[in-house]
Amino acid sequence: MIVWRWFKRKWGQYVVLFLVLLGFNLYFIFLMRTTHMTYLLYLDLLLLVFLAVVEGTAFFGFWKKERRKRAFLQENELICETLSDMEDREVFAHDRLVLEKRLQEKFAENCDLQDYVAKWCHEFKIPLSAALLISTKIKDADIRTDMREQLERMNWQMNMMMQGCRLQSPLFDMQIRQVPLEKCIRASIRNNQFFLIQKKFQIDMQIGEVIVYTDEVWLTYILDQVLNNAVKYAGQNGEHHIRFWTEKAAGQTRSSLFEETFPIQLFIEDNGEGIRESDIRRIFEKGYTGSGYHNGKYKSTGMGLYMADKIAGKLGHEITVKSCYGEYTRFCIMLRGKQPC
């Protein structure tokens, strides 16, 4: 590889040198016929030895430089700080400072935008809450229900935007502590109660007094995304069910709190339309909306489950899914927990 890179750099010079030597030899042979050919061969030999020594020395220096560069490219530190004898070190240091300044400016702009969006969401929730109260005074039941549904959707999207801003914030607030798992599930059900009641979901919860190590707010956010998908893909006909249950997986470790913990699997299963086999491998990808979006049946952004998977990774959890299209969808969240005394 190094020889090939050397040849690519020097092939032009070699071509010129070859043409010069060829022209000199042709001139010597055809225009200087009285001269012995031995002199020409001797001169060619001297030139070749001289060129071999010069090019060999240059190639050895190039080879050492390439090996050194390859070793430095594997490091995680800045090279300009490592090489004190590097030529034009001040230039590299200047460029590094310029790039760091630009990154800081972009970072500050991003923080300002996040703060603005978060502030706007808080300001928007005030008239939205007022609109929810006013909608209860509408006498026509159908109009009241339709208005409430749209306002609840706006409220849901606003909450998701606020959580998204918190997730993208450089100061991602995450507090791992012992939390009753049932508390998080009930909080998520309250967040989605309007849509669950509207679709007449029957909820079966078999959790028990399970304690998990997690962040209550962010685990509730993950559950919100799962329940929202269950409501969205529940279908129009038939009875709708959501089941919650836990199973203790194999294995036992000790947490940072010096207590014995077990891997606990939280299952959330619904009897909705399910997920096609062609879609199930990509539902956690950013922006992936599935085949239901392209045929116009559902309106999705492809961000809900992506964000849920990303947050689960930050919390040290793992979220997976199994589904049989037309029958059920079962999400599994792997947590660390313990049985209470």
C-alpha positions in Angstrom: 0.0 0.0 0.0 2.8 2.4 0.9 4.7 1.5 -2.3 1.6 2.2 -4.4 1.1 5.6 -2.7 4.7 6.4 -3.4 4.4 5.4 -7.0 1.3 7.5 -7.5 3.1 10.6 -6.1 6.3 10.1 -8.2 5.2 8.5 -11.4 5.2 11.8 -13.3 8.8 12.5 -12.3 9.8 8.9 -13.3 8.3 9.3 -16.7 10.2 12.6 -17.3 13.4 11.1 -16.1 13.0 8.0 -18.3 12.4 10.2 -21.4 15.5 12.3 -20.6 17.7 9.2 -20.2 16.2 7.7 -23.4 16.9 10.9 -25.4 20.4 11.1 -24.0 21.2 7.5 -25.0 19.7 7.9 -28.5 21.8 11.0 -29.0 24.9 9.2 -27.8 24.3 6.2 -30.1 23.3 7.9 -33.3 25.1 11.3 -33.2 28.3 10.4 -31.5 29.3 7.2 -33.4 33.0 7.6 -32.7 32.6 7.1 -29.0 32.8 3.7 -27.5 29.6 2.1 -26.2 31.4 1.1 -23.0 31.4 4.7 -21.8 27.6 4.9 -22.3 27.0 1.8 -20.3 29.3 2.9 -17.6 27.6 6.4 -17.4 24.1 4.8 -17.4 25.2 2.5 -14.5 26.5 5.4 -12.5 23.3 7.4 -13.1 21.1 4.4 -12.1 23.1 3.8 -8.9 22.9 7.5 -8.0 19.2 7.6 -8.6 18.6 4.4 -6.7 20.4 5.8 -3.7 18.6 9.1 -3.8 15.1 7.6 -4.4 15.8 4.8 -1.8 16.6 7.4 0.8 13.6 9.5 -0.1 11.3 6.4 0.0 12.7 5.3 3.4 11.8 8.7 4.8 8.3 8.5 3.2 7.8 5.1 4.6 8.7 6.2 8.2 6.4 9.2 7.8 3.5 7.1 6.6 3.9 4.6 9.5 4.1 7.4 12.0 1.0 9.0 10.5 -0.9 5.7 10.6 0.0 5.3 14.3 -1.2 8.8 15.1 -4.5 8.4 13.2 -5.4 5.6 15.6 -5.0 7.9 18.6 -7.9 9.7 20.2 -6.0 12.8 21.1 -5.2 15.8 19.0 -2.0 15.3 17.0 -1.0 18.9 17.1 -0.7 18.6 20.9 1.2 15.4 20.7 3.9 16.4 18.2 6.0 19.2 19.8 8.5 19.1 16.9 5.9 19.2 14.1 6.4 21.9 11.4 3.8 24.7 11.4 2.4 23.5 14.7 1.0 26.9 15.4 -1.0 26.8 12.2 -2.7 23.6 13.3 -3.3 24.9 16.8 -4.9 28.1 15.2 -7.2 26.0 13.0 -8.2 23.9 16.0 -9.2 27.0 18.0 -11.2 28.3 15.0 -13.1 25.0 14.7 -13.7 24.9 18.4 -15.1 28.4 18.3 -17.4 27.5 15.5 -18.6 24.4 17.3 -19.3 26.5 20.4 -21.3 29.0 18.4 -23.4 26.3 16.8 -23.9 24.6 20.2 -25.0 27.9 21.7 -27.5 28.4 18.8 -28.9 24.9 19.3 -29.3 25.5 23.0 -31.1 28.8 22.3 -33.4 27.1 19.9 -34.2 24.4 22.4 -34.9 26.9 25.1 -37.2 28.9 22.7 -39.1 25.8 21.7 -39.5 24.7 25.4 -40.7 28.2 26.4 -43.1 28.3 23.5 -44.5 24.9 24.5 -45.1 26.1 28.0 -46.8 29.3 26.8 -48.9 27.3 24.4 -50.2 24.9 27.0 -51.9 27.8 28.9 -54.5 28.6 26.2 -54.7 24.9 25.3 -55.7 24.0 28.9 -58.2 26.8 28.8 -59.6 25.4 25.5 -60.0 22.0 27.2 -62.0 23.5 30.0 -64.2 25.5 27.6 -64.9 22.5 25.5 -66.7 20.9 28.4 -69.3 23.6 28.2 -70.3 22.6 24.6 -73.9 21.2 24.8 -73.8 19.1 21.7 -72.2 15.8 22.7 -70.8 14.9 19.3 -69.3 18.3 18.8 -67.9 18.3 22.4 -66.3 14.8 21.8 -64.8 15.8 18.4 -63.4 19.1 19.9 -62.0 17.3 22.9 -60.3 14.7 20.7 -58.4 17.3 18.7 -57.5 19.3 21.8 -56.2 16.1 23.4 -54.1 15.3 20.4 -52.6 18.8 20.5 -51.9 18.4 24.2 -50.2 15.0 23.4 -48.0 16.4 20.7 -47.1 19.4 22.9 -46.0 17.1 25.7 -44.0 15.0 23.2 -42.2 18.1 21.9 -41.3 19.2 25.3 -39.9 15.8 26.2 -38.0 15.8 22.9 -36.4 19.1 23.8 -35.3 17.7 27.1 -33.9 14.6 25.5 -31.8 16.7 23.0 -30.6 19.0 25.8 -26.9 18.8 26.6 -28.0 18.5 30.2 -30.1 15.4 29.9 -31.7 15.1 33.4 -31.8 11.4 34.3 -32.2 10.2 37.9 -32.0 6.4 38.3 -33.7 5.4 41.5 -36.0 2.7 42.9 -39.5 3.2 41.4 -42.6 1.0 41.7 -43.2 -0.2 38.2 -47.0 -0.1 38.5 -46.7 3.6 39.3 -45.2 4.3 35.9 -47.7 2.2 34.1 -50.7 4.0 35.8 -49.1 7.4 35.0 -48.9 6.4 31.3 -52.5 5.2 31.3 -53.6 8.5 32.8 -51.7 10.4 30.1 -53.6 8.4 27.4 -56.9 7.9 29.2 -59.0 10.0 26.8 -58.0 7.9 23.8 -58.2 4.6 25.7 -61.7 5.4 26.8 -62.7 6.6 23.4 -61.5 3.3 21.8 -63.1 1.4 24.8 -59.9 -0.4 25.7 -60.0 -3.1 28.4 -56.8 -3.0 30.5 -55.4 -6.1 32.2 -52.6 -5.4 34.6 -50.7 -8.1 36.4 -47.6 -6.3 37.7 -47.6 -6.7 41.5 -45.2 -4.9 43.8 -42.2 -4.9 41.5 -39.5 -2.3 42.1 -37.3 -1.3 39.2 -34.2 0.9 38.9 -35.1 3.6 36.3 -36.1 7.2 35.8 -39.8 7.5 36.5 -40.4 10.4 34.0 -38.5 8.8 31.1 -39.9 5.3 31.6 -43.4 6.8 31.6 -42.5 8.5 28.3 -41.5 5.2 26.8 -44.7 3.6 27.9 -46.6 6.6 26.5 -45.2 5.8 23.1 -46.1 2.2 23.3 -49.7 3.0 24.4 -50.1 5.6 21.7 -49.1 3.1 19.1 -51.6 0.6 20.6 -54.4 3.2 20.3 -53.4 4.3 16.8 -53.3 0.8 15.4 -56.3 -0.6 17.4 -58.6 -0.8 14.3 -62.2 0.2 14.2 -64.1 -3.0 15.0 -64.0 -5.5 17.8 -62.9 -5.4 21.4 -59.6 -3.8 22.3 -57.4 -5.2 25.0 -54.0 -4.2 26.5 -52.2 -6.5 28.9 -49.3 -5.6 31.2 -47.4 -8.3 33.0 -43.8 -9.0 34.2 -41.5 -12.0 34.1 -38.3 -12.5 35.9 -35.5 -13.4 33.5 -32.5 -15.5 34.4 -29.5 -13.9 36.0 -28.6 -11.9 39.1 -26.3 -9.0 39.7 -25.7 -6.3 42.2 -26.6 -2.7 41.5 -24.7 0.5 42.3 -26.8 0.6 45.5 -25.3 -2.7 46.6 -28.6 -4.6 46.4 -29.4 -7.8 44.5 -31.2 -7.1 41.3 -32.8 -9.3 38.7 -33.5 -8.7 35.0 -37.2 -8.1 34.8 -39.2 -8.2 31.6 -42.1 -5.9 31.3 -44.5 -7.1 28.5 -47.2 -4.8 26.9 -49.4 -6.7 24.5 -52.4 -5.4 22.5 -54.7 -7.2 20.1 -54.6 -4.5 17.4 -53.7 -4.8 13.8 -50.1 -5.9 14.5 -46.9 -5.1 12.5 -46.0 -6.6 9.2 -43.0 -8.8 9.0 -41.4 -6.4 6.5 -41.8 -3.5 9.0 -41.0 -5.0 12.3 -37.2 -4.9 11.8 -37.2 -1.2 11.2 -39.8 0.3 13.5 -37.1 1.7 15.8 -35.4 3.5 13.0 -35.5 7.3 12.8 -38.3 8.5 10.6 -39.5 5.0 9.5 -43.3 5.1 9.1 -44.0 1.6 7.7 -46.3 0.5 4.9 -49.4 1.9 6.7 -48.2 5.4 6.2 -47.6 5.0 2.5 -51.1 3.7 1.7 -52.6 6.7 3.6 -54.2 4.6 6.3 -52.2 6.2 9.2 -50.4 9.4 9.8 -47.1 8.8 11.5 -43.9 10.7 11.9 -41.7 7.7 12.6 -40.2 9.4 15.7 -42.1 7.9 18.6 -40.6 4.5 18.9 -37.2 5.9 17.7 -37.2 8.2 20.7 -38.4 5.5 23.0 -35.6 3.2 21.9 -33.0 6.0 22.3 -34.2 6.8 25.8 -34.3 3.2 26.8 -30.6 2.9 25.8 -29.7 6.0 27.9 -31.5 4.4 30.9 -29.7 1.0 30.4 -33.0 -0.7 29.4 -33.7 -2.7 26.2 -36.9 -2.6 24.2 -37.9 -5.3 21.7 -41.1 -6.2 19.9 -42.8 -9.3 18.5 -45.9 -9.2 16.4 -48.3 -11.4 14.4 -49.9 -9.3 11.8 -53.7 -9.1 12.3 -53.5 -10.7 15.8 -51.2 -9.0 18.3 -48.2 -6.8 19.1 -46.1 -7.5 22.1 -43.5 -5.0 23.4 -40.9 -6.2 25.9 -38.8 -3.8 28.0 -35.9 -5.3 29.9 -35.4 -3.6 33.3 -33.3 -4.1 36.4 -35.4 -4.6 39.5 -36.0 -6.4 42.7 -38.9 -7.9 44.6 -39.8 -5.8 47.7 -39.4 -7.4 51.1 
